[in-house]
Amino acid sequence: MVTAKLRRSGNSFIVTVPRDEVERLHLHEGQLVAVEVRAVEVRPVLSPALQALFDEVFAEIEPALRYLADR
């Protein structure tokens, strides 16, 4: 699945398909393609090492993080 930002162009909105995806699917300009449009939320995924470190220190820093979140 390709994710892309929706951009305005005049009175329309456009999404750009990355070149490597076009090449992978052997598409060409002018060809009709199917597009499924739905909103997605992209969240970063921590590496196992970074997740372990976060889990180790979270209890200690949680009050400070909550303080910052409330501001």
Sequence and secondary structure as in RCSB ss.txt:
>XXXX:A:sequence
MVTAKLRRSGNSFIVTVPRDEVERLHLHEGQLVAVEVRAVEVRPVLSPALQALFDEVFAEIEPALRYLADR
>XXXX:A:secstr
      EEETTEEE    HHHHHHTT  TT                 HHHHHHHHHHHHHHHHHHHHHHT 
